[in-house]
Amino acid sequence: MLPKKRFSAEQIVVVLRQIEVLLSQVKSALAKSDLFAQARIP
């Protein structure tokens, strides 16, 4: 069921941008951890 409250296009764009930023932060964090993990392996 869809919620009764409707979101405006601007609100949807803002939320999508926030999610995109969070995903990029997670990806960069994972990439850094992978680099550190690889550096520790001889």
ChimeraX attribute file (.defattr): number of C-alpha atoms within 10 A of each C-alpha:
attribute: neighborCount
match mode: 1-to-1
recipient: residues
	/A:1	3
	/A:2	5
	/A:3	6
	/A:4	6
	/A:5	6
	/A:6	8
	/A:7	9
	/A:8	8
	/A:9	9
	/A:10	9
	/A:11	11
	/A:12	11
	/A:13	11
	/A:14	11
	/A:15	12
	/A:16	12
	/A:17	12
	/A:18	12
	/A:19	12
	/A:20	12
	/A:21	12
	/A:22	12
	/A:23	12
	/A:24	12
	/A:25	12
	/A:26	12
	/A:27	12
	/A:28	12
	/A:29	12
	/A:30	12
	/A:31	12
	/A:32	12
	/A:33	12
	/A:34	12
	/A:35	11
	/A:36	11
	/A:37	10
	/A:38	10
	/A:39	9
	/A:40	8
	/A:41	6
	/A:42	4
